[in-house]
């Protein structure tokens, strides 16, 4: 059965709520790509189908070395001007996640598709109310030139039995006022990182059909150009330095080759960059490189990890999956994996070497739960990578050596769950300040790293 047939069966079962259309070989959905389903229906169906999550890390290079530096020279953490520690119980406004941009937080919850907070004080500044319900894990994904880009339900209407009809709009919101500037209807309920993304001069969105990416004017939503691929083809999408790329395969179970295309951000004209052997799965980006992984066979723990630049320059290394990963994320030049046994490993994308394997420093959740660890965040100025668990425990590891240099805790509080599926907690950086979100609870604190 092809992916298209599998997805069609899921749609029928779940009342036409479409899922991600990018496939991964074997069990890479769990072993390489971080679990990142887009709606509670998708999560109930399982992440083996909804697999198109890209985790994009901060840009932080470590050169071509790989030797751990024992001496720490990072400066003490410094708070932004006007910032003081704060915490907020933002019920209905933050459960789906947040985005930091400048001195603002843009969050989403089951009552509001976007809620703006002052990152210095935690004060709520404006909100955009949801249509019908707001229980998916999606949130505002980008801010540029005073416009916030996010998703909302296409309609507030419901079926006769009271269930949500389905449908998603991409929307643009004025960052100062919270006024919705424009919306564009999407062809399915895919709200992954590949559904819409910023490119030079436009928003690239999976609209108006499943096999089309359109460049929309960022201020008006008007279509500038569109690119459509043939039926029977599935294409993963990413952006390097403002330029969009497609990685396309036949929609079959065969381990066919992967064609890589560059789209001109001004015209949409497609140029084939290269054909790569095997079915490549897009894991994320690191600086001006996309990170791809391929397995020789289903269930193979020996993977081939490749970095590919926009010009076609590539470097490949072997990467072996040790144990059962709970999280795998790209953080700068590192692929950081955390096992269910609580071990964190840092693998250099440049050298292909594992730099360190150490205890992650927080209590691991039960692997049967729908929540989990946060995606790690990196403070480049301090040289520390931070983790947090669902109980509020936080840990900071020296990114060069893996040594634990900070421990903290953000009380998640006694929160009554809202009408949303359990989302993992989240860590964000506002300059040197950590912002920890767990359900609707947000805590802002300044970690002081020991020498």
VOPAGU-2260 file (C-alpha; in pm, 1 decimal, decimal comma):
REM VOPAGU-2260
SITE   aa  ch    i         X         Y         Z
SITE  UNK   A    0       0,0       0,0       0,0
SITE  UNK   A    1     142,6     340,0     -94,1
SITE  UNK   A    2     166,2     632,3     145,3
SITE  UNK   A    3    -112,4     804,9     -43,6
SITE  UNK   A    4    -342,0     504,0      11,4
SITE  UNK   A    5    -248,1     481,0     380,1
SITE  UNK   A    6    -319,1     849,7     431,0
SITE  UNK   A    7    -649,5     822,5     249,1
SITE  UNK   A    8    -756,6     544,3     485,5
SITE  UNK   A    9    -659,4     758,3     784,7
SITE  UNK   A   10    -853,8    1051,2     641,9
SITE  UNK   A   11   -1163,8     835,8     604,9
SITE  UNK   A   12   -1129,3     711,4     959,9
SITE  UNK   A   13   -1069,0    1053,9    1107,0
SITE  UNK   A   14   -1335,7    1242,6     912,4
SITE  UNK   A   15   -1116,3    1384,4     636,3
SITE  UNK   A   16    -851,7    1537,7     862,6
SITE  UNK   A   17    -545,0    1507,7     636,6
SITE  UNK   A   18    -199,9    1421,1     767,3
SITE  UNK   A   19     156,1    1497,2     666,2
SITE  UNK   A   20     251,3    1356,8     326,2
SITE  UNK   A   21     626,1    1317,9     360,0
SITE  UNK   A   22     738,1     963,9     433,6
SITE  UNK   A   23    1039,6     818,0     604,9
SITE  UNK   A   24    1189,4     471,2     557,4
SITE  UNK   A   25    1119,7     224,1     831,3
SITE  UNK   A   26    1109,4     359,0    1183,6
SITE  UNK   A   27    1299,1     684,8    1121,9
SITE  UNK   A   28     992,7     872,1    1245,6
SITE  UNK   A   29    1078,9     756,6    1596,4
SITE  UNK   A   30    1453,3     707,3    1576,5
SITE  UNK   A   31    1570,1    1016,7    1391,6
SITE  UNK   A   32    1295,1    1272,3    1355,3
SITE  UNK   A   33    1150,0    1420,6    1673,8
SITE  UNK   A   34     785,3    1327,9    1735,1
SITE  UNK   A   35     600,5    1630,8    1611,3
SITE  UNK   A   36     242,3    1549,9    1506,5
SITE  UNK   A   37      26,6    1842,3    1413,4
SITE  UNK   A   38    -319,1    1777,8    1556,9
SITE  UNK   A   39    -460,9    1545,8    1821,1
SITE  UNK   A   40    -621,8    1337,2    1544,9
SITE  UNK   A   41    -281,8    1284,1    1384,5
SITE  UNK   A   42    -131,0    1192,5    1719,8
SITE  UNK   A   43    -402,4     935,9    1782,7
SITE  UNK   A   44    -330,1     781,9    1441,2
SITE  UNK   A   45      42,8     755,7    1522,1
SITE  UNK   A   46     352,4     939,9    1412,1
SITE  UNK   A   47     451,4     671,6    1163,0
SITE  UNK   A   48     221,4     846,7     912,6
SITE  UNK   A   49     261,3    1206,7    1032,4
SITE  UNK   A   50     638,6    1220,4     995,1
SITE  UNK   A   51     720,5    1545,7     821,7
SITE  UNK   A   52     868,3    1728,2    1118,5
SITE  UNK   A   53    1180,2    1933,1    1073,0
SITE  UNK   A   54    1366,3    2050,6    1380,2
SITE  UNK   A   55    1575,4    2353,6    1294,0
SITE  UNK   A   56    1853,3    2441,1    1540,8
SITE  UNK   A   57    2030,9    2767,5    1611,1
SITE  UNK   A   58    2325,8    2846,1    1385,3
SITE  UNK   A   59    2646,8    2785,8    1579,5
SITE  UNK   A   60    2961,8    2645,7    1419,0
SITE  UNK   A   61    3242,4    2454,4    1585,5
SITE  UNK   A   62    3488,7    2456,4    1297,9
SITE  UNK   A   63    3641,9    2138,0    1163,0
SITE  UNK   A   64    3789,2    2015,2    1488,0
SITE  UNK   A   65    3592,6    1807,5    1731,3
SITE  UNK   A   66    3838,9    1805,9    2022,1
SITE  UNK   A   67    3663,5    1897,6    2345,0
SITE  UNK   A   68    3788,0    2220,2    2498,0
SITE  UNK   A   69    3824,2    2188,9    2874,7
SITE  UNK   A   70    3865,1    2558,7    2953,3
SITE  UNK   A   71    3545,7    2763,0    2962,1
SITE  UNK   A   72    3579,4    3123,9    2850,9
SITE  UNK   A   73    3211,9    3215,3    2820,7
SITE  UNK   A   74    3097,0    3532,4    2993,5
SITE  UNK   A   75    2835,7    3534,0    3272,9
SITE  UNK   A   76    2473,0    3552,6    3166,2
SITE  UNK   A   77    2347,5    3908,2    3113,6
SITE  UNK   A   78    1979,2    4002,9    3119,2
SITE  UNK   A   79    1824,9    4234,0    2856,3
SITE  UNK   A   80    1759,7    4591,7    2963,5
SITE  UNK   A   81    1428,0    4618,5    3145,6
SITE  UNK   A   82    1394,3    4244,4    3210,6
SITE  UNK   A   83    1304,3    4097,7    3549,8
SITE  UNK   A   84    1226,2    3734,0    3637,8
SITE  UNK   A   85     857,7    3657,2    3584,5
SITE  UNK   A   86     609,6    3376,0    3557,2
SITE  UNK   A   87     264,6    3354,2    3407,8
SITE  UNK   A   88     -24,9    3110,3    3404,8
SITE  UNK   A   89    -145,4    3187,0    3053,8
SITE  UNK   A   90    -445,6    2952,8    3043,2
SITE  UNK   A   91    -573,4    2916,2    2689,8
SITE  UNK   A   92    -292,2    3127,4    2546,3
SITE  UNK   A   93      24,6    2914,2    2554,9
SITE  UNK   A   94     -45,3    2539,7    2559,5
SITE  UNK   A   95      38,0    2494,6    2188,9
SITE  UNK   A   96     378,4    2661,6    2212,0
SITE  UNK   A   97     557,0    2995,6    2177,5
SITE  UNK   A   98     800,4    3184,5    1956,1
SITE  UNK   A   99    1049,8    3451,9    2067,9
SITE  UNK   A  100    1108,9    3748,0    1838,3
SITE  UNK   A  101    1287,3    4057,9    1966,1
SITE  UNK   A  102    1142,7    4149,3    2305,1
SITE  UNK   A  103     813,2    3969,8    2239,4
SITE  UNK   A  104     670,2    3622,2    2288,4
SITE  UNK   A  105     405,4    3498,7    2045,5
SITE  UNK   A  106     216,9    3201,5    2189,6
SITE  UNK   A  107     -81,9    2985,4    2098,5
SITE  UNK   A  108    -334,9    2797,0    2311,2
SITE  UNK   A  109    -680,3    2646,6    2307,1
SITE  UNK   A  110    -845,8    2991,9    2334,0
SITE  UNK   A  111    -611,3    3200,0    2118,5
SITE  UNK   A  112    -432,1    3121,5    1793,5
SITE  UNK   A  113    -183,4    3398,8    1872,9
SITE  UNK   A  114    -123,4    3585,8    2198,5
SITE  UNK   A  115     155,6    3843,9    2225,1
SITE  UNK   A  116     345,9    3882,2    2553,9
SITE  UNK   A  117     613,5    4130,2    2660,2
SITE  UNK   A  118     923,9    3910,8    2704,8
SITE  UNK   A  119    1058,6    4148,8    2971,9
SITE  UNK   A  120     755,1    4141,0    3200,5
SITE  UNK   A  121     521,9    3862,2    3085,1
SITE  UNK   A  122     238,8    4110,5    3029,1
SITE  UNK   A  123     -16,2    4002,3    2768,7
SITE  UNK   A  124     -46,3    4267,1    2495,3
SITE  UNK   A  125    -307,3    4132,3    2250,6
SITE  UNK   A  126    -478,0    3810,7    2138,3
SITE  UNK   A  127    -633,2    3653,0    1827,1
SITE  UNK   A  128    -922,8    3428,3    1925,8
SITE  UNK   A  129    -945,6    3077,3    1778,7
SITE  UNK   A  130   -1212,4    2959,7    1539,0
SITE  UNK   A  131   -1408,8    2679,8    1705,6
SITE  UNK   A  132   -1117,9    2504,5    1888,5
SITE  UNK   A  133    -743,7    2534,7    1931,7
SITE  UNK   A  134    -606,0    2204,3    2052,3
SITE  UNK   A  135    -324,5    2121,4    1808,7
SITE  UNK   A  136      49,4    2153,5    1879,0
SITE  UNK   A  137      99,9    2426,7    1617,9
SITE  UNK   A  138     187,1    2786,8    1701,9
SITE  UNK   A  139     311,5    3102,7    1531,0
SITE  UNK   A  140     610,6    2995,9    1322,1
SITE  UNK   A  141     772,5    3320,8    1201,4
SITE  UNK   A  142     783,7    3699,5    1239,1
SITE  UNK   A  143     922,9    3933,5     974,7
SITE  UNK   A  144     882,7    4304,2     896,6
SITE  UNK   A  145     616,2    4353,9    1162,0
SITE  UNK   A  146     399,7    4057,2    1054,5
SITE  UNK   A  147     340,5    3738,4    1255,0
SITE  UNK   A  148     266,6    3420,9    1057,3
SITE  UNK   A  149      55,5    3147,7    1215,0
SITE  UNK   A  150    -232,2    2905,5    1151,7
SITE  UNK   A  151    -598,4    2900,4    1238,7
SITE  UNK   A  152    -902,6    2682,5    1168,8
SITE  UNK   A  153   -1061,2    2774,9     837,2
SITE  UNK   A  154   -1408,1    2796,8     988,4
SITE  UNK   A  155   -1587,3    2794,9    1322,0
SITE  UNK   A  156   -1861,2    2575,9    1177,3
SITE  UNK   A  157   -1920,4    2223,5    1302,1
SITE  UNK   A  158   -2084,1    1905,2    1185,1
SITE  UNK   A  159   -2434,7    1809,1    1304,0
SITE  UNK   A  160   -2285,2    1591,0    1579,4
SITE  UNK   A  161   -2082,8    1886,0    1708,1
SITE  UNK   A  162   -1742,1    1773,0    1582,0
SITE  UNK   A  163   -1495,1    2006,3    1414,0
SITE  UNK   A  164   -1536,1    2017,2    1035,2
SITE  UNK   A  165   -1166,8    2057,4     960,7
SITE  UNK   A  166    -964,9    2290,5     743,5
SITE  UNK   A  167    -669,5    2522,4     803,0
SITE  UNK   A  168    -583,9    2879,7     708,4
SITE  UNK   A  169    -239,1    3032,5     698,8
SITE  UNK   A  170    -277,8    3378,9     849,0
SITE  UNK   A  171     -73,8    3696,7     877,0
SITE  UNK   A  172    -119,7    3913,0    1187,3
SITE  UNK   A  173       4,8    4267,5    1249,8
SITE  UNK   A  174     267,3    4235,9    1524,6
SITE  UNK   A  175     182,8    4572,4    1686,2
SITE  UNK   A  176    -196,4    4549,5    1690,5
SITE  UNK   A  177    -293,8    4182,1    1660,4
SITE  UNK   A  178    -511,9    4260,5    1359,1
SITE  UNK   A  179    -543,4    3975,7    1106,7
SITE  UNK   A  180    -404,7    4115,3     779,5
SITE  UNK   A  181    -481,8    3824,1     545,5
SITE  UNK   A  182    -554,8    3452,2     536,1
SITE  UNK   A  183    -494,5    3179,9     276,0
SITE  UNK   A  184    -680,0    2848,9     280,8
SITE  UNK   A  185    -464,8    2535,1     296,1
SITE  UNK   A  186    -568,0    2210,7     122,7
SITE  UNK   A  187    -537,7    2000,3     440,2
SITE  UNK   A  188    -480,5    2021,2     815,3
SITE  UNK   A  189    -101,4    1995,2     783,4
SITE  UNK   A  190      56,7    2251,9    1015,2
SITE  UNK   A  191     409,1    2111,9    1018,0
SITE  UNK   A  192     727,2    2310,1     962,5
SITE  UNK   A  193     700,7    2213,6     594,0
SITE  UNK   A  194     347,7    2348,8     544,4
SITE  UNK   A  195     465,1    2711,9     530,3
SITE  UNK   A  196     800,0    2889,2     563,4
SITE  UNK   A  197     961,3    3223,8     490,1
SITE  UNK   A  198    1170,8    3267,1     176,4
SITE  UNK   A  199    1325,9    3576,8      19,1
SITE  UNK   A  200    1040,6    3819,6     -48,8
SITE  UNK   A  201     753,4    3577,6      16,4
SITE  UNK   A  202     585,9    3315,3     232,1
SITE  UNK   A  203     613,1    2971,6      71,7
SITE  UNK   A  204     296,6    2774,4     152,8
SITE  UNK   A  205     153,2    2433,9      64,4
SITE  UNK   A  206    -149,9    2580,3    -114,1
SITE  UNK   A  207    -386,2    2564,3    -300,9
SITE  UNK   A  208    -336,8    2187,8    -367,4
SITE  UNK   A  209    -153,0    1906,6    -193,0
SITE  UNK   A  210     115,8    1894,1    -463,8
SITE  UNK   A  211     173,5    2268,6    -493,3
SITE  UNK   A  212     391,0    2520,3    -314,1
SITE  UNK   A  213     294,0    2885,4    -371,4
SITE  UNK   A  214     488,6    3202,2    -296,7
SITE  UNK   A  215     252,5    3448,6    -128,5
SITE  UNK   A  216     311,1    3820,1     -92,1
SITE  UNK   A  217     397,6    3865,5     278,2
SITE  UNK   A  218     187,5    4182,8     312,3
SITE  UNK   A  219    -120,2    4092,8     106,9
SITE  UNK   A  220    -129,1    3714,1      70,4
SITE  UNK   A  221    -154,2    3747,5    -307,5
SITE  UNK   A  222       6,2    3464,5    -504,0
SITE  UNK   A  223     333,1    3554,3    -680,5
SITE  UNK   A  224     405,3    3213,7    -834,1
SITE  UNK   A  225     341,6    2845,4    -777,3
SITE  UNK   A  226     528,0    2520,8    -836,3
SITE  UNK   A  227     344,0    2188,7    -874,4
SITE  UNK   A  228     493,6    1839,3    -888,1
SITE  UNK   A  229     347,2    1536,5   -1062,8
SITE  UNK   A  230      97,4    1293,5    -917,5
SITE  UNK   A  231     269,0     997,5    -755,6
SITE  UNK   A  232     556,0    1216,2    -630,5
SITE  UNK   A  233     609,2    1336,6    -272,7
SITE  UNK   A  234     836,9    1631,2    -197,7
SITE  UNK   A  235     994,6    1743,9     126,8
SITE  UNK   A  236    1058,5    2117,0     157,8
SITE  UNK   A  237    1319,3    2335,8     323,2
SITE  UNK   A  238    1486,5    2678,7     294,6
SITE  UNK   A  239    1856,2    2768,8     287,7
SITE  UNK   A  240    1952,4    3137,1     305,6
SITE  UNK   A  241    1608,9    3242,3     181,2
SITE  UNK   A  242    1605,4    2998,8    -113,7
SITE  UNK   A  243    1351,9    2709,7    -118,8
SITE  UNK   A  244    1448,6    2350,0    -199,5
SITE  UNK   A  245    1248,4    2036,1    -273,9
SITE  UNK   A  246    1358,3    1675,5    -214,0
SITE  UNK   A  247    1132,4    1451,6    -420,9
SITE  UNK   A  248    1070,8    1075,8    -443,2
SITE  UNK   A  249     826,2     839,8    -604,8
SITE  UNK   A  250     534,0     773,1    -368,7
SITE  UNK   A  251     605,1     400,5    -337,8
SITE  UNK   A  252     759,4     162,0     -87,6
SITE  UNK   A  253    1068,0     120,6    -305,3
SITE  UNK   A  254    1395,4     273,7    -183,7
SITE  UNK   A  255    1432,3     490,6    -494,0
SITE  UNK   A  256    1671,1     783,8    -542,0
SITE  UNK   A  257    1600,8    1139,6    -425,5
SITE  UNK   A  258    1593,9    1436,1    -664,0
SITE  UNK   A  259    1695,0    1772,7    -515,5
SITE  UNK   A  260    1554,7    2090,2    -675,4
SITE  UNK   A  261    1624,1    2458,9    -612,1
SITE  UNK   A  262    1336,7    2703,8    -670,3
SITE  UNK   A  263    1410,8    3062,1    -768,3
SITE  UNK   A  264    1251,9    3265,0    -483,3
SITE  UNK   A  265    1154,4    3542,7    -728,8
SITE  UNK   A  266    1005,3    3334,2   -1010,2
SITE  UNK   A  267     957,3    2977,0    -886,2
SITE  UNK   A  268    1165,0    2838,0   -1172,6
SITE  UNK   A  269    1297,2    2494,8   -1071,1
SITE  UNK   A  270    1658,3    2384,6   -1123,6
SITE  UNK   A  271    1768,2    2030,6   -1048,2
SITE  UNK   A  272    2066,6    2037,3    -814,7
SITE  UNK   A  273    2143,3    1665,0    -808,5
SITE  UNK   A  274    2007,6    1314,0    -760,0
SITE  UNK   A  275    2108,6    1143,5    -436,5
SITE  UNK   A  276    2113,1     764,4    -397,8
SITE  UNK   A  277    1841,1     614,6    -182,2
SITE  UNK   A  278    1540,4     765,1      -9,9
SITE  UNK   A  279    1675,9    1060,7     182,6
SITE  UNK   A  280    1487,1    1186,8     486,4
SITE  UNK   A  281    1522,0    1557,6     565,9
SITE  UNK   A  282    1610,6    1598,1     933,8
SITE  UNK   A  283    1668,7    1973,5     945,1
SITE  UNK   A  284    1916,6    2246,1     857,1
SITE  UNK   A  285    2250,1    2357,8     997,7
SITE  UNK   A  286    2357,9    2700,3     879,4
SITE  UNK   A  287    2359,1    2690,2     497,8
SITE  UNK   A  288    2332,1    2309,5     482,2
SITE  UNK   A  289    2039,8    2070,9     489,4
SITE  UNK   A  290    2084,3    1755,1     696,2
SITE  UNK   A  291    1966,3    1426,2     543,3
SITE  UNK   A  292    1964,1    1068,3     664,2
SITE  UNK   A  293    1914,8     739,1     483,5
SITE  UNK   A  294    1903,1     375,9     594,4
SITE  UNK   A  295    2002,2      76,3     383,9
SITE  UNK   A  296    1699,0    -116,8     499,7
SITE  UNK   A  297    1398,3     -88,7     728,4
SITE  UNK   A  298    1500,9     -94,9    1093,2
SITE  UNK   A  299    1872,1     -57,1    1015,2
SITE  UNK   A  300    2050,9     119,0    1302,7
SITE  UNK   A  301    2349,5     211,7    1084,6
SITE  UNK   A  302    2247,9     528,4     902,8
SITE  UNK   A  303    2416,4     747,4     645,1
SITE  UNK   A  304    2397,8    1110,7     752,4
SITE  UNK   A  305    2468,8    1368,3     479,4
SITE  UNK   A  306    2498,0    1746,1     483,5
SITE  UNK   A  307    2414,4    1914,7     152,9
SITE  UNK   A  308    2469,1    2280,3      61,2
SITE  UNK   A  309    2258,7    2473,4    -185,6
SITE  UNK   A  310    2534,4    2444,5    -445,1
SITE  UNK   A  311    2537,2    2065,6    -416,9
SITE  UNK   A  312    2845,6    2031,5    -197,2
SITE  UNK   A  313    2796,4    1733,4      31,2
SITE  UNK   A  314    2968,2    1541,3     307,6
SITE  UNK   A  315    2853,5    1204,8     440,8
SITE  UNK   A  316    2928,1    1014,7     761,1
SITE  UNK   A  317    2808,3     694,9     920,9
SITE  UNK   A  318    2584,0     741,7    1220,8
SITE  UNK   A  319    2482,0     453,6    1444,7
SITE  UNK   A  320    2170,0     470,0    1658,0
SITE  UNK   A  321    2259,0     357,3    2009,6
SITE  UNK   A  322    1968,8     249,4    2226,7
SITE  UNK   A  323    1621,2     389,3    2170,1
SITE  UNK   A  324    1622,4     766,9    2113,4
SITE  UNK   A  325    1361,7     982,6    2286,5
SITE  UNK   A  326    1469,5    1304,2    2108,7
SITE  UNK   A  327    1697,1    1377,6    1814,4
SITE  UNK   A  328    1752,6    1741,5    1719,6
SITE  UNK   A  329    1993,4    1956,4    1523,0
SITE  UNK   A  330    2166,2    2224,5    1729,4
SITE  UNK   A  331    2410,8    2421,9    1518,4
SITE  UNK   A  332    2680,6    2183,1    1392,7
SITE  UNK   A  333    2563,2    1906,7    1625,2
SITE  UNK   A  334    2304,8    1634,9    1609,4
SITE  UNK   A  335    2204,1    1588,0    1974,1
SITE  UNK   A  336    2026,8    1268,7    2069,2
SITE  UNK   A  337    1877,0    1179,4    2408,5
SITE  UNK   A  338    1796,5     814,6    2481,9
SITE  UNK   A  339    1510,4     690,6    2696,2
SITE  UNK   A  340    1781,3     583,4    2940,6
SITE  UNK   A  341    1864,7     952,8    2995,6
SITE  UNK   A  342    2192,9     969,6    2804,0
SITE  UNK   A  343    2261,3    1272,3    2583,3
SITE  UNK   A  344    2505,1    1238,5    2291,3
SITE  UNK   A  345    2649,2    1509,0    2068,5
SITE  UNK   A  346    2746,3    1407,1    1714,9
SITE  UNK   A  347    2944,6    1649,5    1496,2
SITE  UNK   A  348    2794,5    1703,7    1151,6
SITE  UNK   A  349    3135,2    1826,2    1031,3
SITE  UNK   A  350    3364,7    1547,9    1152,9
SITE  UNK   A  351    3119,6    1259,8    1187,4
SITE  UNK   A  352    3244,2    1192,2    1540,8
SITE  UNK   A  353    3051,9    1156,6    1865,6
SITE  UNK   A  354    3196,7    1429,8    2089,3
SITE  UNK   A  355    3043,2    1321,1    2417,9
SITE  UNK   A  356    2781,3    1098,8    2580,2
SITE  UNK   A  357    2667,5    1202,0    2929,1
SITE  UNK   A  358    2359,7    1197,4    3154,9
SITE  UNK   A  359    2117,4    1462,2    3028,9
SITE  UNK   A  360    2058,2    1583,9    3384,9
SITE  UNK   A  361    1676,2    1573,5    3396,9
SITE  UNK   A  362    1431,5    1296,6    3481,8
SITE  UNK   A  363    1312,8    1121,8    3168,5
SITE  UNK   A  364     938,3    1092,9    3108,9
SITE  UNK   A  365     771,5     758,4    3054,7
SITE  UNK   A  366     809,7     672,1    2687,6
SITE  UNK   A  367     440,5     587,4    2659,9
SITE  UNK   A  368     342,4     944,6    2744,5
SITE  UNK   A  369     254,0    1200,3    2478,0
SITE  UNK   A  370     470,8    1467,5    2638,0
SITE  UNK   A  371     848,5    1447,7    2651,2
SITE  UNK   A  372    1166,8    1649,5    2679,3
SITE  UNK   A  373    1199,3    1989,8    2523,2
SITE  UNK   A  374    1398,4    2029,6    2206,5
SITE  UNK   A  375    1739,7    2154,1    2329,5
SITE  UNK   A  376    1834,8    2517,9    2286,2
SITE  UNK   A  377    2186,3    2655,7    2255,2
SITE  UNK   A  378    2329,3    2971,5    2407,4
SITE  UNK   A  379    2613,9    3049,6    2168,0
SITE  UNK   A  380    2752,8    3324,9    2393,7
SITE  UNK   A  381    2775,6    3093,2    2694,1
SITE  UNK   A  382    2853,1    2769,1    2510,8
SITE  UNK   A  383    2572,9    2585,9    2690,2
SITE  UNK   A  384    2297,5    2362,3    2555,8
SITE  UNK   A  385    1983,0    2352,2    2772,1
SITE  UNK   A  386    1726,6    2075,6    2826,4
SITE  UNK   A  387    1404,8    2056,6    3028,4
SITE  UNK   A  388    1165,5    1777,3    3123,2
SITE  UNK   A  389     789,7    1770,8    3185,3
SITE  UNK   A  390     832,5    1788,8    3565,5
SITE  UNK   A  391    1008,3    2126,8    3541,4
SITE  UNK   A  392    1368,9    2008,8    3588,8
SITE  UNK   A  393    1622,8    2187,7    3367,9
SITE  UNK   A  394    1984,7    2113,2    3284,2
SITE  UNK   A  395    2266,1    2300,3    3109,7
SITE  UNK   A  396    2554,3    2106,7    2949,5
SITE  UNK   A  397    2880,4    2253,9    2823,8
SITE  UNK   A  398    2841,5    2212,1    2448,5
SITE  UNK   A  399    3211,8    2132,0    2403,7
SITE  UNK   A  400    3255,8    1872,5    2677,7
SITE  UNK   A  401    2909,3    1764,2    2791,2
SITE  UNK   A  402    2986,1    1866,1    3151,1
SITE  UNK   A  403    2679,0    1975,9    3343,7
SITE  UNK   A  404    2736,9    2341,0    3433,4
SITE  UNK   A  405    2386,6    2443,1    3546,7
SITE  UNK   A  406    2075,3    2297,4    3703,2
SITE  UNK   A  407    1739,4    2465,8    3749,4
SITE  UNK   A  408    1370,1    2408,2    3801,7
SITE  UNK   A  409    1056,8    2577,5    3674,6
SITE  UNK   A  410     749,6    2467,3    3867,0
SITE  UNK   A  411     485,5    2357,8    3612,1
SITE  UNK   A  412     212,6    2429,5    3870,1
SITE  UNK   A  413    -110,1    2240,5    3928,9
SITE  UNK   A  414    -277,3    2303,4    3598,2
SITE  UNK   A  415    -608,7    2169,0    3485,4
SITE  UNK   A  416    -568,3    2031,6    3133,7
SITE  UNK   A  417    -757,8    2219,5    2866,1
SITE  UNK   A  418    -921,3    2067,1    2558,9
SITE  UNK   A  419    -591,8    1997,9    2384,1
SITE  UNK   A  420    -369,5    1696,6    2338,3
SITE  UNK   A  421     -63,6    1685,5    2564,6
SITE  UNK   A  422     219,7    1883,8    2408,8
SITE  UNK   A  423     584,8    1856,6    2511,5
SITE  UNK   A  424     731,0    2137,8    2720,6
SITE  UNK   A  425     938,3    2403,6    2549,9
SITE  UNK   A  426    1256,7    2601,5    2613,3
SITE  UNK   A  427    1329,3    2931,6    2439,0
SITE  UNK   A  428    1609,3    3187,3    2461,8
SITE  UNK   A  429    1554,7    3561,2    2490,6
SITE  UNK   A  430    1918,1    3673,1    2462,1
SITE  UNK   A  431    2070,2    3500,7    2772,0
SITE  UNK   A  432    1732,7    3459,2    2942,1
SITE  UNK   A  433    1565,2    3118,7    2944,4
SITE  UNK   A  434    1190,1    3102,0    2884,8
SITE  UNK   A  435    1041,5    2768,8    2994,9
SITE  UNK   A  436     687,2    2678,8    2891,4
SITE  UNK   A  437     500,0    2377,7    3028,2
SITE  UNK   A  438     133,2    2359,8    2924,8
SITE  UNK   A  439       4,7    2711,1    3003,0
SITE  UNK   A  440     274,1    2793,3    3259,0
SITE  UNK   A  441     555,9    3024,4    3141,0
SITE  UNK   A  442     862,5    3100,1    3354,8
SITE  UNK   A  443    1136,5    3346,1    3256,5
SITE  UNK   A  444    1471,2    3320,0    3440,1
SITE  UNK   A  445    1839,8    3399,9    3397,3
SITE  UNK   A  446    2072,1    3098,7    3446,3
SITE  UNK   A  447    2410,7    3167,3    3601,7
SITE  UNK   A  448    2665,6    2918,6    3472,4
SITE  UNK   A  449    2940,7    2796,3    3701,5
SITE  UNK   A  450    3299,8    2819,4    3583,3
